[in-house]
Amino acid sequence: MNTTELAWLKSSYSGTQGDSCVGVAITEQAVCVRDSRDVSRPHFAVGRGELARFMGFLTEA
């Protein structure tokens, strides 16, 4: 997956001073996550269904 073709969004929870920055890009198959302070570092991707299950687990905990 070529990261230059993804539409990256910065988290609204990211600090305005450039700290704690997380970017996400959503594709049909996966949700990609990266450190938006250093976009040269690799991102990781997780399947949309798996992420939904994980988020559901977090809300139940």
C-alpha positions in Angstrom: 0.0 0.0 0.0 1.6 3.3 -1.1 1.2 5.9 1.7 1.4 8.8 -0.8 -1.9 7.7 -2.3 -3.7 7.7 1.1 -5.7 10.6 2.4 -4.2 11.0 5.8 -6.3 12.8 8.6 -4.8 14.1 11.8 -6.5 13.2 15.0 -8.5 16.0 16.7 -6.9 14.9 19.9 -3.4 15.7 18.6 -1.8 18.6 20.4 -1.5 22.0 18.7 2.2 22.2 19.6 3.1 19.2 17.4 3.1 16.7 20.1 1.1 13.5 20.5 0.2 13.4 16.8 -1.6 10.5 15.2 -2.7 10.3 11.6 -5.2 7.8 10.1 -6.1 6.9 6.6 -9.2 4.7 5.8 -9.3 2.3 2.9 -11.8 -0.3 1.9 -9.8 -3.0 3.5 -8.0 -1.4 6.4 -7.4 1.6 8.7 -3.8 2.8 8.6 -2.2 4.6 11.5 1.0 6.6 11.6 3.0 9.1 13.6 2.1 12.3 11.8 5.2 14.1 13.4 7.5 11.7 11.4 5.7 10.6 8.2 8.9 8.8 7.0 8.4 6.1 9.6 6.3 3.1 8.6 2.6 3.0 9.3 0.6 0.0 10.5 -2.7 -1.2 9.1 -5.5 -3.2 10.7 -8.5 -4.6 9.1 -11.7 -2.6 9.5 -13.6 -5.5 11.1 -10.8 -6.2 13.5 -10.6 -2.6 14.5 -14.4 -2.4 15.0 -14.2 -5.4 17.3 -11.3 -4.0 19.2 -13.1 -0.6 19.7 -16.2 -2.5 20.8 -14.1 -4.3 23.4 -12.7 -1.0 24.7 -16.2 0.5 25.2 -17.3 -2.6 27.1 -14.3 -2.5 29.4 
